[in-house]
Amino acid sequence: MSKILIRGAKVLGGEPQDVLIDGETVVEVGTGIEAGDATVIEAAGQILLPGLVDLHTHLREPGREDSETVLTGTKAAAVGGFTAVHAMANTFPVADTAGVVEQVWRLGKESGYCDVQPVGAVTVGLEGKQLAELGAMHDSAAGVKVFSDDGKCVDDAVIMRRALEYVKAVDGVVAQHAQEPRLTEGAQMNEGIVSAELGLGGWPAVAEESIIARDVLLAAHVGSRVHICHLSTAGSVEIVRWAKSKGWNVTAEVTPHHLLLTDELVRTYNPVYKVNPPLRTEADVMALREALADGTIDCVATDHAPHPHEDKDCEWAAAAMGMVGLETALSVVQQTMVDTGLLDWAGVADRMSFRPAAIGRLEGHGRPVSAGEPANLTLVDPAYRGAVDPAGFASRSRNTPYEGRELPGRVTHTILRGRATVVDGKLA
């Protein structure tokens, strides 16, 4: 493995520095480093971040390879600057046994574009009735630490309590899809003025907030860790803020699309905007941005949800919920958080690398850019501006809400353990 010298990059947005990589490790950070026999990346004006970590990715394999595979999903991740992703359990078969999580983990090892950490299901078949093999999944080669029925809520309080008790023993975390099912039957979009005017079934904020309130109380009672997936309302922010003020072990994520898009877009009836949880109001969007800035929301997670065109190119009511997000996440965060002055680039590194890696207990990722650390790095050109063209995506699916929209910033290089997976914005 050859040496790489990144010359003149702003490490975490600071002063320009040189970074020398030898093998899988950063060996020197400073100024005036001699290249020797290293491959040189001229990075003046660019931002160097630790490799991004996604806590919430749907890779669809096994079972829905028409939407995505581990290979195509990790290619998309690399293009987006990610060096590690957590693969959600709602596959076919469900990742509720040691065998399935090991299959996904091995597929990740074979793909080589980023590390894949499988998420284990909380309940058998995501049915919410019986706990899955949590201990066996943790003890498997995949070493599962994050458990989630994402796509479905663990709505039974007793099952949720038992899950929290089990994961406590392995320093794991339950990542909850907070959706009270009885309150969201037939829901098509956010419940509010727009849903009333359009005549579409509403998904009320309280359906999310009531589950979060219950689960932070359960986590406190058990003394365990709970993580809130794709938090989307101002009320949810306040509940998480309150739980953290109590010192409880609660973390939360927000998606890029909930930082930028609102339910007003549903007026187009374009199913590309159909997602779960739904796009909320402008007031919710502003509350989410503030909460990410002040640390109430710990991290950004993509909830990358690829679908084949026939599942999205149809009438609204029949369309699947979800959006692809790996390749546009950093650009959306730059537009909503950095360009608005709410976060600096060090803050982006914290919310998109350090914290998600810590929540997932992921070793080797979310590390400082300094000598002796693993060479998992992302280089970003913040001055770039360009319209999103899904035809050029590495993902197998094209269901992006940003088609034709101009977004800032572009990942120019992604480096996984000293090996470039993306060079000049293209897969290596």
URKALIN-V262092 format. One record per residue. N is the residue number from 0. SS is DSSP state (A for helix, B for strand, O for the rest). PSI is psi in whole degrees, -180 to 180 (NA if undefined). D_LAST is the distance of its C-alpha to the last C-alpha in whole Angstrom. Layout:
n->N ss->SS psi->PSI d_last->D_LAST
n->N ss->SS psi->PSI d_last->D_LAST
This chain:
n->0 ss->O psi->130 d_last->15
n->1 ss->O psi->168 d_last->15
n->2 ss->B psi->151 d_last->16
n->3 ss->B psi->131 d_last->14
n->4 ss->B psi->116 d_last->17
n->5 ss->B psi->116 d_last->17
n->6 ss->B psi->125 d_last->20
n->7 ss->B psi->21 d_last->22
n->8 ss->B psi->149 d_last->20
n->9 ss->B psi->101 d_last->23
n->10 ss->B psi->118 d_last->23
n->11 ss->O psi->29 d_last->24
n->12 ss->O psi->6 d_last->25
n->13 ss->O psi->-153 d_last->27
n->14 ss->O psi->149 d_last->28
n->15 ss->B psi->135 d_last->25
n->16 ss->B psi->164 d_last->24
n->17 ss->B psi->145 d_last->22
n->18 ss->B psi->121 d_last->20
n->19 ss->B psi->127 d_last->20
n->20 ss->B psi->133 d_last->17
n->21 ss->B psi->116 d_last->18
n->22 ss->O psi->-128 d_last->17
n->23 ss->O psi->8 d_last->17
n->24 ss->B psi->145 d_last->19
n->25 ss->B psi->123 d_last->20
n->26 ss->B psi->-20 d_last->23
n->27 ss->B psi->139 d_last->24
n->28 ss->B psi->126 d_last->24
n->29 ss->B psi->-158 d_last->27
n->30 ss->O psi->149 d_last->27
n->31 ss->O psi->26 d_last->27
n->32 ss->O psi->133 d_last->25
n->33 ss->O psi->140 d_last->25
n->34 ss->O psi->-40 d_last->21
n->35 ss->O psi->-125 d_last->23
n->36 ss->O psi->19 d_last->20
n->37 ss->O psi->150 d_last->17
n->38 ss->B psi->127 d_last->14
n->39 ss->B psi->130 d_last->15
n->40 ss->B psi->113 d_last->14
n->41 ss->B psi->116 d_last->17
n->42 ss->O psi->27 d_last->18
n->43 ss->O psi->132 d_last->21
n->44 ss->O psi->-5 d_last->22
n->45 ss->O psi->159 d_last->19
n->46 ss->B psi->130 d_last->20
n->47 ss->B psi->122 d_last->18
n->48 ss->B psi->157 d_last->19
n->49 ss->B psi->152 d_last->19
n->50 ss->O psi->136 d_last->16
n->51 ss->B psi->151 d_last->18
n->52 ss->B psi->126 d_last->20
n->53 ss->B psi->123 d_last->21
n->54 ss->B psi->-4 d_last->24
n->55 ss->B psi->88 d_last->24
n->56 ss->B psi->137 d_last->22
n->57 ss->B psi->111 d_last->23
n->58 ss->O psi->-9 d_last->21
n->59 ss->O psi->-17 d_last->24
n->60 ss->O psi->131 d_last->23
n->61 ss->O psi->155 d_last->25
n->62 ss->O psi->-35 d_last->28
n->63 ss->O psi->54 d_last->26
n->64 ss->O psi->-9 d_last->23
n->65 ss->O psi->-22 d_last->24
n->66 ss->O psi->-46 d_last->23
n->67 ss->O psi->156 d_last->20
n->68 ss->O psi->168 d_last->18
n->69 ss->A psi->-38 d_last->17
n->70 ss->A psi->-53 d_last->14
n->71 ss->A psi->-35 d_last->14
n->72 ss->A psi->-38 d_last->15
n->73 ss->A psi->-28 d_last->13
n->74 ss->A psi->-46 d_last->10
n->75 ss->A psi->-40 d_last->12
n->76 ss->A psi->-46 d_last->13
n->77 ss->A psi->-43 d_last->10
n->78 ss->A psi->-34 d_last->10
n->79 ss->O psi->-1 d_last->13
n->80 ss->O psi->8 d_last->13
n->81 ss->B psi->137 d_last->14
n->82 ss->B psi->-7 d_last->14
n->83 ss->B psi->140 d_last->17
n->84 ss->B psi->151 d_last->19
n->85 ss->B psi->120 d_last->22
n->86 ss->B psi->119 d_last->23
n->87 ss->O psi->160 d_last->26
n->88 ss->O psi->-6 d_last->29
n->89 ss->O psi->61 d_last->30
n->90 ss->O psi->-177 d_last->28
n->91 ss->O psi->103 d_last->30
n->92 ss->O psi->161 d_last->32
n->93 ss->O psi->144 d_last->32
n->94 ss->O psi->70 d_last->30
n->95 ss->O psi->10 d_last->34
n->96 ss->O psi->163 d_last->34
n->97 ss->A psi->-35 d_last->32
n->98 ss->A psi->-44 d_last->31
n->99 ss->A psi->-43 d_last->29
n->100 ss->A psi->-34 d_last->27
n->101 ss->A psi->-36 d_last->27
n->102 ss->A psi->-47 d_last->25
n->103 ss->A psi->-43 d_last->23
n->104 ss->A psi->-43 d_last->22
n->105 ss->A psi->-38 d_last->21
n->106 ss->A psi->-38 d_last->19
n->107 ss->A psi->-42 d_last->17
n->108 ss->A psi->-38 d_last->17
n->109 ss->A psi->-30 d_last->16
n->110 ss->A psi->-43 d_last->13
n->111 ss->O psi->-3 d_last->11
n->112 ss->O psi->-27 d_last->9
n->113 ss->O psi->164 d_last->12
n->114 ss->B psi->140 d_last->16
n->115 ss->B psi->118 d_last->18
n->116 ss->B psi->109 d_last->22
n->117 ss->B psi->145 d_last->24
n->118 ss->O psi->132 d_last->27
n->119 ss->B psi->147 d_last->31
n->120 ss->O psi->148 d_last->33
n->121 ss->O psi->-41 d_last->36
n->122 ss->B psi->156 d_last->39
n->123 ss->A psi->124 d_last->39
n->124 ss->A psi->17 d_last->37
n->125 ss->A psi->25 d_last->37
n->126 ss->O psi->-7 d_last->41
n->127 ss->O psi->15 d_last->42
n->128 ss->O psi->-31 d_last->45
n->129 ss->O psi->134 d_last->44
n->130 ss->B psi->139 d_last->41
n->131 ss->O psi->-178 d_last->39
n->132 ss->O psi->70 d_last->38
n->133 ss->A psi->-48 d_last->37
n->134 ss->A psi->-42 d_last->38
n->135 ss->A psi->-38 d_last->36
n->136 ss->A psi->-38 d_last->33
n->137 ss->A psi->-41 d_last->33
n->138 ss->A psi->-7 d_last->34
n->139 ss->O psi->175 d_last->31
n->140 ss->O psi->-27 d_last->28
n->141 ss->O psi->-22 d_last->26
n->142 ss->O psi->51 d_last->29
n->143 ss->O psi->132 d_last->29
n->144 ss->O psi->-21 d_last->30
n->145 ss->B psi->131 d_last->30
n->146 ss->B psi->133 d_last->32
n->147 ss->O psi->142 d_last->33
n->148 ss->O psi->27 d_last->34
n->149 ss->O psi->140 d_last->32
n->150 ss->O psi->-29 d_last->33
n->151 ss->O psi->151 d_last->36
n->152 ss->O psi->139 d_last->39
n->153 ss->O psi->89 d_last->40
n->154 ss->O psi->-15 d_last->44
n->155 ss->O psi->117 d_last->46
n->156 ss->A psi->-35 d_last->47
n->157 ss->A psi->-44 d_last->48
n->158 ss->A psi->-43 d_last->45
n->159 ss->A psi->-43 d_last->43
n->160 ss->A psi->-46 d_last->45
n->161 ss->A psi->-40 d_last->45
n->162 ss->A psi->-44 d_last->41
n->163 ss->A psi->-37 d_last->41
n->164 ss->A psi->-42 d_last->44
n->165 ss->A psi->-47 d_last->41
n->166 ss->A psi->-24 d_last->38
n->167 ss->A psi->-35 d_last->40
n->168 ss->O psi->-22 d_last->41
n->169 ss->O psi->16 d_last->37
n->170 ss->O psi->37 d_last->36
n->171 ss->O psi->-175 d_last->34
n->172 ss->B psi->142 d_last->34
n->173 ss->B psi->122 d_last->35
n->174 ss->B psi->111 d_last->33
n->175 ss->B psi->130 d_last->36
n->176 ss->O psi->99 d_last->35
n->177 ss->O psi->98 d_last->38
n->178 ss->O psi->104 d_last->40
n->179 ss->O psi->111 d_last->44
n->180 ss->A psi->-35 d_last->44
n->181 ss->A psi->-28 d_last->47
n->182 ss->A psi->-8 d_last->47
n->183 ss->A psi->17 d_last->44
n->184 ss->O psi->125 d_last->45
n->185 ss->O psi->9 d_last->44
n->186 ss->O psi->139 d_last->42
n->187 ss->O psi->-23 d_last->40
n->188 ss->B psi->179 d_last->40
n->189 ss->B psi->135 d_last->41
n->190 ss->O psi->122 d_last->45
n->191 ss->O psi->-157 d_last->46
n->192 ss->A psi->-44 d_last->47
n->193 ss->A psi->-43 d_last->45
n->194 ss->A psi->-38 d_last->45
n->195 ss->A psi->-41 d_last->49
n->196 ss->A psi->-34 d_last->49
n->197 ss->A psi->-16 d_last->46
n->198 ss->O psi->26 d_last->48
n->199 ss->O psi->145 d_last->45
n->200 ss->O psi->133 d_last->45
n->201 ss->B psi->145 d_last->45
n->202 ss->B psi->97 d_last->42
n->203 ss->O psi->149 d_last->44
n->204 ss->A psi->-35 d_last->43
n->205 ss->A psi->-23 d_last->46
n->206 ss->A psi->-33 d_last->44
n->207 ss->A psi->-47 d_last->41
n->208 ss->A psi->-35 d_last->43
n->209 ss->A psi->-38 d_last->46
n->210 ss->A psi->-41 d_last->43
n->211 ss->A psi->-44 d_last->42
n->212 ss->A psi->-46 d_last->45
n->213 ss->A psi->-44 d_last->46
n->214 ss->A psi->-31 d_last->43
n->215 ss->A psi->-34 d_last->43
n->216 ss->A psi->-42 d_last->47
n->217 ss->A psi->-43 d_last->46
n->218 ss->A psi->-40 d_last->43
n->219 ss->A psi->-42 d_last->46
n->220 ss->A psi->-42 d_last->49
n->221 ss->A psi->-26 d_last->47
n->222 ss->O psi->36 d_last->45
n->223 ss->O psi->-178 d_last->41
n->224 ss->O psi->131 d_last->38
n->225 ss->B psi->140 d_last->37
n->226 ss->B psi->132 d_last->34
n->227 ss->B psi->117 d_last->35
n->228 ss->O psi->151 d_last->32
n->229 ss->O psi->58 d_last->31
n->230 ss->O psi->136 d_last->34
n->231 ss->O psi->-2 d_last->36
n->232 ss->O psi->157 d_last->39
n->233 ss->A psi->-36 d_last->41
n->234 ss->A psi->-39 d_last->43
n->235 ss->A psi->-40 d_last->41
n->236 ss->A psi->-46 d_last->40
n->237 ss->A psi->-37 d_last->43
n->238 ss->A psi->-45 d_last->44
n->239 ss->A psi->-41 d_last->41
n->240 ss->A psi->-43 d_last->42
n->241 ss->A psi->-45 d_last->45
n->242 ss->A psi->-40 d_last->44
n->243 ss->A psi->-33 d_last->42
n->244 ss->A psi->-22 d_last->45
n->245 ss->O psi->-8 d_last->47
n->246 ss->O psi->13 d_last->44
n->247 ss->O psi->154 d_last->43
n->248 ss->O psi->73 d_last->40
n->249 ss->B psi->132 d_last->38
n->250 ss->B psi->164 d_last->35
n->251 ss->B psi->155 d_last->33
n->252 ss->B psi->158 d_last->30
n->253 ss->B psi->147 d_last->30
n->254 ss->O psi->157 d_last->27
n->255 ss->A psi->-40 d_last->26
n->256 ss->A psi->-29 d_last->28
n->257 ss->A psi->-11 d_last->31
n->258 ss->A psi->-13 d_last->31
n->259 ss->A psi->-41 d_last->30
n->260 ss->O psi->151 d_last->32
n->261 ss->O psi->170 d_last->36
n->262 ss->A psi->-12 d_last->38
n->263 ss->A psi->-27 d_last->39
n->264 ss->A psi->-21 d_last->36
n->265 ss->A psi->-18 d_last->38
n->266 ss->A psi->-22 d_last->40
n->267 ss->A psi->-16 d_last->38
n->268 ss->O psi->21 d_last->38
n->269 ss->O psi->116 d_last->34
n->270 ss->A psi->-9 d_last->33
n->271 ss->A psi->-22 d_last->30
n->272 ss->A psi->6 d_last->32
n->273 ss->O psi->120 d_last->33
n->274 ss->O psi->158 d_last->32
n->275 ss->O psi->121 d_last->33
n->276 ss->O psi->159 d_last->35
n->277 ss->O psi->163 d_last->36
n->278 ss->O psi->135 d_last->35
n->279 ss->O psi->-159 d_last->38
n->280 ss->O psi->168 d_last->40
n->281 ss->A psi->-38 d_last->39
n->282 ss->A psi->-39 d_last->41
n->283 ss->A psi->-44 d_last->39
n->284 ss->A psi->-46 d_last->36
n->285 ss->A psi->-39 d_last->38
n->286 ss->A psi->-38 d_last->39
n->287 ss->A psi->-42 d_last->35
n->288 ss->A psi->-46 d_last->34
n->289 ss->A psi->-40 d_last->37
n->290 ss->A psi->-35 d_last->36
n->291 ss->A psi->-39 d_last->33
n->292 ss->A psi->-42 d_last->34
n->293 ss->A psi->0 d_last->37
n->294 ss->O psi->-1 d_last->35
n->295 ss->O psi->-47 d_last->37
n->296 ss->O psi->126 d_last->34
n->297 ss->O psi->-36 d_last->31
n->298 ss->B psi->166 d_last->28
n->299 ss->B psi->131 d_last->26
n->300 ss->O psi->140 d_last->25
n->301 ss->O psi->-32 d_last->23
n->302 ss->O psi->40 d_last->25
n->303 ss->B psi->113 d_last->22
n->304 ss->B psi->84 d_last->24
n->305 ss->O psi->143 d_last->23
n->306 ss->O psi->145 d_last->25
n->307 ss->O psi->158 d_last->26
n->308 ss->A psi->-33 d_last->27
n->309 ss->A psi->-20 d_last->31
n->310 ss->A psi->-10 d_last->31
n->311 ss->A psi->-32 d_last->30
n->312 ss->O psi->69 d_last->32
n->313 ss->O psi->-177 d_last->35
n->314 ss->O psi->155 d_last->38
n->315 ss->A psi->-49 d_last->38
n->316 ss->A psi->-31 d_last->40
n->317 ss->A psi->-12 d_last->38
n->318 ss->O psi->148 d_last->35
n->319 ss->O psi->155 d_last->32
n->320 ss->O psi->135 d_last->32
n->321 ss->O psi->159 d_last->28
n->322 ss->B psi->146 d_last->25
n->323 ss->O psi->151 d_last->22
n->324 ss->O psi->-9 d_last->21
n->325 ss->O psi->-39 d_last->17
n->326 ss->O psi->-10 d_last->16
n->327 ss->O psi->-5 d_last->19
n->328 ss->A psi->-49 d_last->20
n->329 ss->A psi->-36 d_last->20
n->330 ss->A psi->-42 d_last->21
n->331 ss->A psi->-40 d_last->24
n->332 ss->A psi->-39 d_last->25
n->333 ss->A psi->-45 d_last->24
n->334 ss->A psi->-44 d_last->27
n->335 ss->A psi->-27 d_last->29
n->336 ss->A psi->-43 d_last->29
n->337 ss->A psi->-52 d_last->28
n->338 ss->O psi->-19 d_last->29
n->339 ss->O psi->-6 d_last->33
n->340 ss->O psi->7 d_last->33
n->341 ss->O psi->-32 d_last->33
n->342 ss->O psi->148 d_last->30
n->343 ss->O psi->-180 d_last->29
n->344 ss->A psi->-30 d_last->25
n->345 ss->A psi->-36 d_last->27
n->346 ss->A psi->-38 d_last->28
n->347 ss->A psi->-43 d_last->25
n->348 ss->A psi->-38 d_last->23
n->349 ss->A psi->-47 d_last->27
n->350 ss->A psi->-20 d_last->26
n->351 ss->A psi->1 d_last->23
n->352 ss->A psi->-63 d_last->22
n->353 ss->A psi->-54 d_last->25
n->354 ss->A psi->-45 d_last->28
n->355 ss->A psi->-36 d_last->26
n->356 ss->A psi->-39 d_last->25
n->357 ss->A psi->-41 d_last->28
n->358 ss->A psi->-42 d_last->30
n->359 ss->O psi->-1 d_last->27
n->360 ss->O psi->45 d_last->28
n->361 ss->O psi->114 d_last->25
n->362 ss->O psi->146 d_last->24
n->363 ss->O psi->-6 d_last->22
n->364 ss->O psi->162 d_last->21
n->365 ss->O psi->37 d_last->22
n->366 ss->O psi->156 d_last->23
n->367 ss->O psi->155 d_last->24
n->368 ss->O psi->87 d_last->22
n->369 ss->O psi->164 d_last->24
n->370 ss->O psi->137 d_last->25
n->371 ss->O psi->-7 d_last->25
n->372 ss->O psi->156 d_last->23
n->373 ss->B psi->143 d_last->19
n->374 ss->O psi->68 d_last->16
n->375 ss->O psi->105 d_last->15
n->376 ss->B psi->156 d_last->15
n->377 ss->B psi->131 d_last->14
n->378 ss->B psi->128 d_last->14
n->379 ss->B psi->135 d_last->16
n->380 ss->B psi->101 d_last->18
n->381 ss->B psi->-16 d_last->21
n->382 ss->B psi->-13 d_last->23
n->383 ss->B psi->142 d_last->20
n->384 ss->B psi->134 d_last->22
n->385 ss->B psi->153 d_last->21
n->386 ss->B psi->142 d_last->23
n->387 ss->B psi->126 d_last->21
n->388 ss->O psi->101 d_last->20
n->389 ss->A psi->-18 d_last->19
n->390 ss->A psi->-25 d_last->19
n->391 ss->A psi->6 d_last->15
n->392 ss->O psi->148 d_last->15
n->393 ss->O psi->-25 d_last->12
n->394 ss->O psi->152 d_last->15
n->395 ss->O psi->-21 d_last->18
n->396 ss->O psi->163 d_last->20
n->397 ss->O psi->13 d_last->21
n->398 ss->O psi->69 d_last->24
n->399 ss->O psi->139 d_last->24
n->400 ss->O psi->-1 d_last->27
n->401 ss->O psi->9 d_last->25
n->402 ss->B psi->126 d_last->24
n->403 ss->O psi->-10 d_last->26
n->404 ss->O psi->136 d_last->26
n->405 ss->B psi->126 d_last->25
n->406 ss->B psi->151 d_last->23
n->407 ss->B psi->158 d_last->23
n->408 ss->B psi->147 d_last->19
n->409 ss->B psi->134 d_last->16
n->410 ss->B psi->120 d_last->13
n->411 ss->B psi->-36 d_last->11
n->412 ss->B psi->138 d_last->9
n->413 ss->B psi->133 d_last->9
n->414 ss->B psi->122 d_last->10
n->415 ss->B psi->112 d_last->11
n->416 ss->O psi->49 d_last->14
n->417 ss->O psi->0 d_last->13
n->418 ss->B psi->127 d_last->9
n->419 ss->B psi->121 d_last->7
n->420 ss->B psi->-22 d_last->5
n->421 ss->B psi->131 d_last->5
n->422 ss->B psi->125 d_last->6
n->423 ss->O psi->41 d_last->9
n->424 ss->O psi->2 d_last->9
n->425 ss->B psi->150 d_last->6
n->426 ss->B psi->134 d_last->4
n->427 ss->O psi->NA d_last->0
